[in-house]
Amino acid sequence: MYVLSKITIKQQWFSNVRADVLSGLTVAFALIPESIGFSIIAGVSPMIGLYASICIAIAIAFTGGRPAMISAATGATAVLMVSLVRDHGLEYLFAATILTGVIQIVFGALKIGRLLSFLPQTVLTGFVNALAIIIFTAQLPQFHGANWLMYAMIGATLLVIYLFPLVTKAVPSPLVAIIVMTIVAFFFKLDVKTVGDMGGITQVPPMFHLPQIPITFETLQIIFPTALGIAIVGLTESLVTATIVDEFTGTSSNKNREARGQGFANIASGLFGGMAGCGMIGQSVINVQSGGRNRLSTFVAGAGLLVLIMAFGDVVKQIPMAALVGVMITVAIGTFDWSSVRHFHRYPLSEAIIMVVTVGIVVYTHNLAIGVVVGVAMSAVVFGWKMARLKATSSIEGSTKTYVISGPLFFGTASQFVSLFHYEEDPAHIVIDFTHSRIWDHSSVTMMAKVVEKYGDRQVEFKGMDSESKVLLKRVGY
């Protein structure tokens, strides 16, 4: 057991050290403007978002179920905090963040991660494409009032990112691009927007802090709706992010552990002056595309961000936004599933509509959870419609008529089941064969009873039922 534990720790932490460290540092740079931007959305100081990203990334490296996934402050959770911060203040936000973590731990204990198995590929593809569009459009405000140097630096950043791997892949090209563009902007004193222009960055580390609020039922009523909303949205985005990283890396992950890990990470954030966060698809893609595969890369992202802010805050302020915008544009390009566009004409019409609707809702609302829920609901309706097909073939031998039922018998086909029989014409003995069917719910049993009732005194025999169908009939008491 001890040897297995040592092997597991080495595999998840130290089997890819150089690539994990470099990719983690790349993500640390990319987290700075994102964290500050999400703080502005939530209506709090830029340091609140930075503290959250530091705490969540470090905590999730130990507690999460998906190695190499990046979790930090996000826009999906930030938009849910606005009214709480505006109406009740920062201390209530810290309390809501802690409660969010508690709720997520409960969800993880209830194995809510299993629900992800009900996520259709069409919805997942729409989710990913919508996220790529959001990542790209989120960079557009940086172009407001920009001069030609901004465009030139973005172009140069893209060139470095795409061409540097032709020279060597030993160092992630996005990291090289950020460093090179920062040196160029500083050396030539270029008039471009920098990270320092986005908000106040102080070199004060996150400190342990209990929310200064009254511990009352009224307080719970204030923070619970916000905490529950953040917990659900955060887990939705986190678990989908984990699935995407699974596909990128060709590995699997523990979704229920990830749900619990998100909870512990948010509790840590709330206790150290940060706001709630969740999995970040954009930064996770940067990480895995840069070579990150293990927990070490996630830890380095959080710890690297702490070091950058605390030790090199003045240098960080000089990073041109053009370089970070260029990095995020490449992330958007890499995230978008271009094959879904090329093969769009091959999709069944219903699946094509579901994918487009998912993209449209996510892009319009900027709420990833709403898009996923609507997409899954539409998929369920389409599935139910396709499954609601029941038919029967019949044959007569003497005074016995046999109906062979084909298709699932559930609430969607129960009323159709009743109409399959010729009650007035049928003989004294009726056999209903379920060899090619399955009884799924109470509605089905009710309709079976109705069929027997319609036949009156004639003998009705059911046969060919599987064991689950028999158990259901016995449980209902029929």
N, C-alpha and C positions, 0 to 999 in steps of 0.2 A: 504493500500500500504506500509505504514511504517512498520507494523507488518510483512508483507510478506517479506520485505527486511531484517528485523532482523532475521527471521527464515532461510532465504536463506544463510545469512552470517554465522549463527551458523552451518548450515548443511555443508557448503563448507569449513569451517575453523576450527571449534572447537567441532565437534561431535566425534572426534577420536584422541584426543590430544596426549595421551601417545604413541600410535602406530605411529602416524604421525611424532612426534619428533624423535623417535628412528630410524625409517626407513629413515627419512631425513638425520640424522647424518651418517647412513651407506652409503648412496649415496654420501655424502660429501667426505668421505674417498675415495670412488671408483672414484670420479671425478678427484682427484689429478693427478694420472699417466696418465689418459686419456687426460686431458687438456694439460699437458706438452707434451705428445706424439704428439698431433695434432698441437701444436705450432711448434714443430720440423718439421712436414710435411709441414706446411705453410711457413717455413723459418723465423720465428719470435722468439722473446724471450719467454721463458716459461711463464713469467708473463702475456703476452698478452692473452694466452689461459686461464689462471686462472682468469684474470679479466673478460674475456668473459663469462666464466661459472658462475661466481658470479653474474654479471649483468643480464644475460639472465634468469637464474633460478629465481632470485628475481622478475624481471619484469613480467615473464610469470605466476608467481603465482597469480598475480593480473589481468592480461589481457587475459590469455589463456582461451580456451573453454573446456579443458579436465583436471579436477582436478586430482592431483597425477601423472601427466605426467611430466617427467624431460626433460628440454631443456637446452642445454649448447653448448660449442664448440664441433664440431664433425669432423670426418675424411672426411665425404661426402662433407662438405663445404670447409674444409681446402685444399683439393687437387685442388680446383678451384682458389685458391688465389696465388698459387706459382709464376706464371709468373708475376702477377701484383706487388707483393712484390719485386721480383727480378729486374724488369725493371723500376719501378717507386718509390718504397720505402714504408715505413710504413704509412705515412700520407695519401697516396692514398688508402691504405687498409681501414683506418678508414672511409674515405669518401665513399668508395664502400659499406662498412658495413651499413652506414646510408642510402644510396640509396637503398640497398637491403631491408631494413625495409620499406621504402616508397613504393616500388613496391609490397611488400607483403600485406601492408595495402590496396592498390588498388585492388589486387587480392581478398582479403577478402570482400571488398565492392561489388565486382562483383559476390560474392557468388560462388567462384571457388571450395569451399569445397563440393559442390553438385556433382562435377565430381567424387568424391570418390565412389559414388553409382555405377559407371561403372566398379569398380575394381572386377573382378571375384574372387571367393574363391580360385580357383586353383592358380592364380597369387599371392594372398595374402599368401597362404601356401608356395609357392616357395620363396617369399620374406623373410618370417620369417625363413625358413630353411637356406637360403643363409646367412642371417644375423647371425644366430647361428654359422655357419661355419666361417664367417669372424671374429666374436668375439673370437672364439677359436684360429684361425690361427694368430690373432693379438698378442696373448700371446707368440707365439713360439720364437720371437727374444729374449725374456727374458731368454731363455734357452741357448743361445750362450755363451760358456765359463763358464757355470754354474757348480758348484761342487755338490757333493752328498747332501750337506746340503739344497740346493735349492729344490731338488726333495723331500727330507724328509719333509721340511716345507710345500710344496704344499700339500703333502699327509696328513700331520697333519691338515692343514687348511680345507681340504675336510672332514676329519673326524669330526672336530668340527662343521662345517656347517650342516652336515647331522645327527649327533648324538645329538647335544645340544638340538634340539627341543623335544627330548624324555624326557629331564629333565624339561624344561620349554619353553614356547613360549612367555613369557613376554618380552624378549629382542631378537631382530633379531639375528639369529646365525651368519650371516656374520660379523656383528659389533663385536660380541664376538670373532670371529676368528681373526679379525684384531688386536684387543687389546691384546689378548693372545699371538699371534705370535710376536707382537712388544715387549712385555715384555720379552718373552723368548729370542729373538735375542739380546736385550739390556743387559739383566742380564748375559747371558752366553757369550756375546761379539762374537757372531757368525759371521763368514766371509761370509756374504750374501749381495747381491745387495740391496740397499735401495732407497727410493724415492729421497733422496738427491743426489744420483748418476745420476739421470736423467737430471738434469739441475739446473741452479741457481734459488733459491727461495728467494725473498727479502720480508721483512716485511713492504712494502709500500702499502697503500690502493689505490684502483682505484680513480683517480681524474678526474674531469670534464675537457674535452679538446676538443676544436673545431679543426678539421683538418686544418693544415696549408698548404693550397693549393690554387692556383689561381682559382677564380670562373669564369670560361670561358667555352665556348662551347667545346673547345679542351679537357678540363678536363673531361667534361661529356662523350665525345667520348672514353676517356681512361677507365673510371670506369664503364660505363653502361654495356658493354658486360659481365664483371665479375659479376656485381651486379645482372643482369638478370639471369645468370646461377645459381648463389647461391640462388636467390629467388625461382626459379623453383625446383631445387634439394632439397633445404631446406624444402619447403612446401610439396613436395612429401613425403619425409621421415617423416615429422612431422605429416601429416594427416594419413599416414599408421600407425605410432606409436600410434596415438590417437585411431585408430580403434582396434589395438591390446590390448591397455589398456581397451577399452570398453569391449572386450571379456573376458579379465582376471577378470574384476570386475563385469561383468554383468550389466553394466550401459551404458548410452548413453552420447554423448558429442556434443557440438556445433562446427562443423568443420569450419564454416565461422568465428566465433569468434576466433577460434584457429589460423586461417590464419592471422587475424588482430593482434592478440596477439603476434604472431611470429614477425610481423613487428615492433611493439612497442618495443619488447625485443631487436631486433637487432639495432634499433636506439639508445637505451640506451647503448648497448655494444659499439657501435661506438663512442658515446659521452664520454665514460669513459675509452677509451684506450683498448678496446677489439676487437676481430675479430668476424665475423658473425658465427652464429651457428643455430641449429635447434633441433627438438625432438630427443632424444636418446633412442632407443629401449632397449638396454642393461641396462642402468641405470633406465629406467622406470620399467623394469621387476624386477630389484632388489628392487625398491621402493614398488611395489604392493605385491611382494612375502614376503617382510618384514613387511607388514601390512599397508603401506601407502595408504590412500584413498582420502585425501582432499588436498586443496591448501596449507594447512599448511606444509605438507610434502615437497612440492616443494620449498616453502619459506625457510624452515629449511635447505634444501640441499644447497641453495645458500648462505644463511646467515651463516650456519655452516662452509662452505668452507672458507668464509671470516674470521671467527673467528679462524679457524684452521691455516690459513696462517699468519694472523696478530699477533695473541696472542701465538700460539703454533707452530710457524714455525720450531723451532729447534727440537721439538718433532716429528713433521710430517716427517722431513727428516730422522728419524730413522725407519720409517715403512718399514719392509722388502717387497720387490717387490713380493716375493713368496706368501705372504698373499693375496695381491691384485690380483695376477695371479690366485690363487686358487678360489677367489670370482668370477672372470670373467669366469673361467671354469664352475663353477656351473651355472652361468647365461646362458652360451652357451647351457649347457645340458637342462636347464629348458625352454629355448626359442624354441629349436628345436621341431617341431611337429612330435613326434615319431609315432603317429597313422597314419600319411601319408605314412610312410614306411611300417608299418604292413598291411595297406589296399591298398597299391600301385597297387596290381594286380586287384583290383576291379574298378580302375579308367578307364573311357573310354580312348582309346588309344590317342585321340587328347588332352585330358586334362592332361594325364600323360606326354606327350611330352612337353606341354606348361609349366608344373611345372618344369620339368628337365631343359628346356632351360632357364627359369627365374633364377633358381638356378645357372646354369653355367655362364650366363652373369654377374650376380651380383658378384659372386665369382671371375670371371676373371678380370672384370673391376674395382671392388670395388666401383662401382657407382650404388647405389640402384635405382636411377631414371631411368637409361637406362634399367635395368632389368624389371622394372615395365612397362615402355612404350612399350618395345618389347612384353612382356607377354600380355598386354592389346590388342596390335595390332594383335597378333596371335589369341587371343580369338575372336576378332571381325571378322577376316577372317573366322575362323571356324564357328562362328555363322551365318555369311552371307552365307556361303556355305550350311549349313543345312537349312537355311530359303529359299534358292533359289530353291524351289520346288513348281511348279505350275501345276495343272492338271485341266482337264475339263471333265465333263460327259454331254452327249447330249441326247435329246429326240425330236421326231417330232410329231406334231399334225396338220394334214392338211397341210396348207402352212406356218406353223410357226415351226421353229426349235429353241429350247432353249438350251443354253450352261450354265451349272452351274459351276462357277469357284471356285476352292478351293486353298487356299494358298495366301500369301501376294503378291501384285503386286507392285514392286519397281524396281529400276534400275537393280538389279540382275536377275529379272525374266521378265523384260519388253520385251526383244527380244523373249523369250520363249512364251510369251502371244500371239504374232502375229502368231506363228506356230500352235496354238491350233485349228484353224478353217479350215474348208473345203470349201474354197471360191467358187470353180467351181461347187460343187455338191449341195450347200445349196439353200433352197427355197427363196421366195421373202421377207419373214419376219424373221428377226433374233433377238432373245432375248438373251442378255448376263446378267446372274444373278450373282450379287456380294454379295449375302447373306452370303456366306462362305469365302469371300475374303475382302481385304482392299486395298484401293489405297493410296500409301504413298508419291509419289513424282512427279515432273514434267515429268520425263522420262516415267512414267506410263501413264500419260495423253497423251503424244506424241504418244505412241504406240496404245492407244485406238483410237486416230484420224486416225492412219495409217490403223487400222482394218476397220474403217468406209470407208476410201478411197478405200481399196481393194474390198469392197463389191459393190462399184459403186452406181448404181441406186436403189439397194435393200434397204429396210427399216431396220435399226439397232436400237434396243431399249436396253438401259441399265436400269437395275432395281436392287433393293435390296441393294443399296449403303447406308452406314451409314452416319450420319450427317457430320463427319469430311471429308469423301471422297467427299461429295457434295460441301462442302466449298472449298476444294482444286480445284475442277473442275471449280467452279465459279471464284475463284481467278485467275486461269490461263486464264480464258476467253473462256472456251470450253462449 
